[in-house]
């Protein structure tokens, strides 16, 4: 019995150590995205990209040359511009939440930005998304009654895993075909 307790205690310690390591890695990731954003912003502002090679004529060509997607590059730049002056850069939420915050905080004063940073750091994913939804004038998931006439239907391809939006007629035809197949077998 005491071996079970030791084993459980070791596993509890192990999981907490692993989560701590994950949190540290998330902080380092944000730091790295800020560095990327700062450097890309400087390259863009000073048009340094033209000095990377004679064949590079614009920033888009430069991004392709260094293997960076346009959206990622500009998210990094915007994160740097909006959050780079934050006094405790190592205490920012993860990259994905910062990207979600960008349109929300762009015109806010520093105190309001800090409130949103705290929300991003402390709220659960669904609560954070609800706060963003409410700020944009939309209804939160908790308040929504999910009316049937406001539902969208999707199927997923087993081969490529893509989700495909379908209308109700698609499912009606599918059911009719299934019923015919059952009648034929009978």
C-alpha positions as a Markdown table, in Angstrom:
| # | Residue | x | y | z |
|---|---|---|---|---|
| 1 | Unk | 0.0 | 0.0 | 0.0 |
| 2 | Unk | 2.8 | 2.4 | 0.8 |
| 3 | Unk | 4.3 | 1.8 | -2.7 |
| 4 | Unk | 1.0 | 3.0 | -4.2 |
| 5 | Unk | 1.2 | 6.2 | -2.1 |
| 6 | Unk | 4.8 | 6.8 | -3.1 |
| 7 | Unk | 4.0 | 6.1 | -6.7 |
| 8 | Unk | 1.0 | 8.5 | -6.7 |
| 9 | Unk | 3.1 | 11.1 | -4.9 |
| 10 | Unk | 5.8 | 10.8 | -7.5 |
| 11 | Unk | 3.3 | 11.1 | -10.3 |
| 12 | Unk | 1.7 | 14.2 | -8.8 |
| 13 | Unk | 5.2 | 15.8 | -8.5 |
| 14 | Unk | 6.1 | 14.7 | -12.0 |
| 15 | Unk | 2.9 | 16.2 | -13.6 |
| 16 | Unk | 3.4 | 19.5 | -11.7 |
| 17 | Unk | 7.1 | 19.6 | -12.8 |
| 18 | Unk | 6.0 | 19.0 | -16.4 |
| 19 | Unk | 3.4 | 21.7 | -16.3 |
| 20 | Unk | 5.9 | 24.1 | -14.9 |
| 21 | Unk | 8.2 | 23.3 | -17.8 |
| 22 | Unk | 5.4 | 23.9 | -20.2 |
| 23 | Unk | 4.7 | 27.3 | -18.7 |
| 24 | Unk | 8.3 | 28.3 | -19.0 |
| 25 | Unk | 8.4 | 27.1 | -22.6 |
| 26 | Unk | 5.3 | 29.2 | -23.3 |
| 27 | Unk | 7.0 | 32.3 | -21.8 |
| 28 | Unk | 10.1 | 31.7 | -23.9 |
| 29 | Unk | 7.9 | 31.3 | -27.0 |
| 30 | Unk | 6.3 | 34.7 | -26.4 |
| 31 | Unk | 9.8 | 36.2 | -25.9 |
| 32 | Unk | 11.0 | 34.7 | -29.2 |
| 33 | Unk | 7.9 | 36.0 | -31.1 |
| 34 | Unk | 8.6 | 39.4 | -29.7 |
| 35 | Unk | 12.2 | 39.3 | -30.9 |
| 36 | Unk | 11.0 | 38.1 | -34.3 |
| 37 | Unk | 8.4 | 41.0 | -34.4 |
| 38 | Unk | 11.0 | 43.6 | -33.3 |
| 39 | Unk | 13.5 | 42.5 | -35.9 |
| 40 | Unk | 11.0 | 42.2 | -38.7 |
| 41 | Unk | 9.5 | 45.6 | -37.8 |
| 42 | Unk | 13.0 | 47.2 | -38.0 |
| 43 | Unk | 13.7 | 45.4 | -41.4 |
| 44 | Unk | 10.3 | 46.6 | -42.7 |
| 45 | Unk | 10.6 | 50.2 | -41.4 |
| 46 | Unk | 14.1 | 50.7 | -42.6 |
| 47 | Unk | 13.6 | 48.7 | -45.8 |
| 48 | Unk | 16.6 | 46.6 | -44.9 |
| 49 | Unk | 15.1 | 43.7 | -46.8 |
| 50 | Unk | 16.5 | 45.1 | -50.1 |
| 51 | Unk | 20.0 | 44.4 | -48.8 |
| 52 | Unk | 19.3 | 40.7 | -48.2 |
| 53 | Unk | 19.8 | 40.0 | -51.8 |
| 54 | Unk | 19.8 | 41.6 | -55.2 |
| 55 | Unk | 16.7 | 39.6 | -56.3 |
| 56 | Unk | 14.6 | 40.9 | -53.3 |
| 57 | Unk | 12.5 | 43.8 | -54.3 |
| 58 | Unk | 9.9 | 44.0 | -51.5 |
| 59 | Unk | 9.1 | 42.8 | -48.0 |
| 60 | Unk | 6.9 | 39.9 | -49.3 |
| 61 | Unk | 9.8 | 38.5 | -51.3 |
| 62 | Unk | 12.0 | 38.8 | -48.2 |
| 63 | Unk | 9.5 | 36.9 | -46.1 |
| 64 | Unk | 9.4 | 34.1 | -48.7 |
| 65 | Unk | 13.2 | 34.1 | -48.8 |
| 66 | Unk | 13.4 | 33.6 | -45.0 |
| 67 | Unk | 10.6 | 31.0 | -45.0 |
| 68 | Unk | 8.0 | 33.0 | -43.1 |
| 69 | Unk | 4.3 | 33.3 | -43.9 |
| 70 | Unk | 2.9 | 36.8 | -44.3 |
| 71 | Unk | 0.3 | 36.4 | -41.6 |
| 72 | Unk | 2.8 | 35.1 | -39.0 |
| 73 | Unk | 5.2 | 37.9 | -39.8 |
| 74 | Unk | 2.7 | 40.6 | -39.5 |
| 75 | Unk | 1.2 | 39.1 | -36.3 |
| 76 | Unk | 4.7 | 39.2 | -34.8 |
| 77 | Unk | 5.2 | 42.8 | -35.9 |
| 78 | Unk | 1.8 | 43.8 | -34.5 |
| 79 | Unk | 2.4 | 42.0 | -31.2 |
| 80 | Unk | 5.8 | 43.8 | -30.9 |
| 81 | Unk | 4.2 | 47.2 | -31.7 |
| 82 | Unk | 1.3 | 46.7 | -29.3 |
| 83 | Unk | 2.9 | 44.8 | -26.5 |
| 84 | Unk | 6.6 | 45.4 | -26.9 |
| 85 | Unk | 6.5 | 48.3 | -24.4 |
| 86 | Unk | 4.8 | 46.2 | -21.8 |
| 87 | Unk | 7.0 | 46.5 | -18.7 |
| 88 | Unk | 7.1 | 42.8 | -17.9 |
| 89 | Unk | 7.6 | 41.1 | -21.2 |
| 90 | Unk | 8.1 | 37.7 | -19.5 |
| 91 | Unk | 4.6 | 37.9 | -18.0 |
| 92 | Unk | 2.6 | 38.1 | -21.2 |
| 93 | Unk | 0.0 | 35.5 | -22.2 |
| 94 | Unk | 0.8 | 33.0 | -25.0 |
| 95 | Unk | 1.2 | 34.0 | -28.6 |
| 96 | Unk | -2.2 | 32.9 | -29.7 |
| 97 | Unk | -4.0 | 34.9 | -27.1 |
| 98 | Unk | -1.9 | 38.0 | -27.9 |
| 99 | Unk | -3.0 | 37.6 | -31.6 |
| 100 | Unk | -6.6 | 37.4 | -30.4 |
| 101 | Unk | -6.1 | 40.6 | -28.3 |
| 102 | Unk | -4.6 | 42.7 | -31.1 |
| 103 | Unk | -7.9 | 44.1 | -32.6 |
| 104 | Unk | -9.3 | 44.5 | -29.1 |
| 105 | Unk | -6.5 | 46.6 | -27.5 |
| 106 | Unk | -5.2 | 48.5 | -30.5 |
| 107 | Unk | -6.9 | 51.8 | -29.5 |
| 108 | Unk | -6.9 | 51.3 | -25.7 |
| 109 | Unk | -4.8 | 53.2 | -23.2 |
| 110 | Unk | -2.1 | 51.4 | -21.2 |
| 111 | Unk | -4.3 | 50.7 | -18.2 |
| 112 | Unk | -7.0 | 49.1 | -20.4 |
| 113 | Unk | -4.4 | 47.0 | -22.2 |
| 114 | Unk | -3.0 | 45.7 | -18.9 |
| 115 | Unk | -6.6 | 44.7 | -17.9 |
| 116 | Unk | -6.9 | 42.7 | -21.1 |
| 117 | Unk | -3.5 | 41.2 | -20.7 |
| 118 | Unk | -4.6 | 40.0 | -17.2 |
| 119 | Unk | -7.8 | 38.5 | -18.6 |
| 120 | Unk | -5.8 | 36.7 | -21.3 |
| 121 | Unk | -3.4 | 35.3 | -18.7 |
| 122 | Unk | -6.0 | 34.2 | -16.2 |
| 123 | Unk | -9.2 | 33.3 | -17.9 |
| 124 | Unk | -10.0 | 29.8 | -19.2 |
| 125 | Unk | -10.0 | 29.6 | -23.0 |
| 126 | Unk | -13.8 | 29.6 | -23.3 |
| 127 | Unk | -14.2 | 32.5 | -20.8 |
| 128 | Unk | -11.5 | 34.5 | -22.7 |
| 129 | Unk | -13.3 | 33.9 | -26.0 |
| 130 | Unk | -16.6 | 35.0 | -24.4 |
| 131 | Unk | -14.9 | 38.2 | -23.2 |
| 132 | Unk | -13.7 | 38.9 | -26.7 |
| 133 | Unk | -17.1 | 38.1 | -28.2 |
| 134 | Unk | -18.9 | 40.4 | -25.7 |
| 135 | Unk | -16.4 | 43.2 | -26.5 |
| 136 | Unk | -17.2 | 42.9 | -30.1 |
| 137 | Unk | -20.9 | 43.2 | -29.3 |
| 138 | Unk | -21.7 | 39.6 | -29.8 |
| 139 | Unk | -23.5 | 37.3 | -27.4 |
| 140 | Unk | -21.4 | 34.9 | -25.1 |
| 141 | Unk | -21.7 | 31.2 | -25.5 |
| 142 | Unk | -23.2 | 30.9 | -22.1 |
| 143 | Unk | -26.0 | 33.3 | -23.0 |
| 144 | Unk | -26.8 | 31.9 | -26.4 |
| 145 | Unk | -29.7 | 29.5 | -26.7 |
| 146 | Unk | -28.3 | 28.0 | -29.9 |
| 147 | Unk | -31.6 | 28.2 | -31.9 |
| 148 | Unk | -32.0 | 25.5 | -34.5 |
| 149 | Unk | -32.4 | 27.9 | -37.4 |
| 150 | Unk | -29.0 | 29.4 | -36.6 |
| 151 | Unk | -27.1 | 26.1 | -36.8 |
| 152 | Unk | -24.5 | 25.2 | -39.5 |
| 153 | Unk | -24.0 | 21.6 | -40.6 |
| 154 | Unk | -20.6 | 20.1 | -41.4 |
| 155 | Unk | -19.3 | 16.7 | -42.4 |
| 156 | Unk | -15.7 | 15.6 | -42.2 |
| 157 | Unk | -13.8 | 13.8 | -45.0 |
| 158 | Unk | -12.3 | 10.5 | -43.6 |
| 159 | Unk | -9.5 | 10.7 | -46.2 |
| 160 | Unk | -8.1 | 14.3 | -45.9 |
| 161 | Unk | -9.8 | 15.3 | -42.6 |
| 162 | Unk | -11.3 | 18.5 | -44.1 |
| 163 | Unk | -14.5 | 19.8 | -42.6 |
| 164 | Unk | -17.1 | 20.6 | -45.3 |
| 165 | Unk | -20.1 | 23.0 | -44.7 |
| 166 | Unk | -23.3 | 21.4 | -45.8 |
| 167 | Unk | -26.9 | 22.6 | -46.1 |
| 168 | Unk | -29.9 | 20.7 | -44.8 |
| 169 | Unk | -30.8 | 19.5 | -48.3 |
| 170 | Unk | -27.5 | 17.5 | -48.3 |
| 171 | Unk | -28.6 | 15.5 | -45.2 |
| 172 | Unk | -32.1 | 15.0 | -46.5 |
| 173 | Unk | -30.7 | 13.4 | -49.7 |
| 174 | Unk | -28.3 | 11.3 | -47.7 |
| 175 | Unk | -31.2 | 10.0 | -45.5 |
| 176 | Unk | -33.4 | 9.3 | -48.6 |
| 177 | Unk | -30.5 | 7.4 | -50.2 |
| 178 | Unk | -30.0 | 5.4 | -47.0 |
| 179 | Unk | -33.7 | 4.6 | -46.8 |
| 180 | Unk | -33.7 | 3.4 | -50.5 |
| 181 | Unk | -30.7 | 1.2 | -49.8 |
| 182 | Unk | -32.5 | -0.4 | -46.8 |
| 183 | Unk | -35.7 | -1.0 | -48.8 |
| 184 | Unk | -33.6 | -2.6 | -51.6 |
| 185 | Unk | -31.9 | -5.0 | -49.2 |
| 186 | Unk | -35.3 | -6.0 | -47.7 |
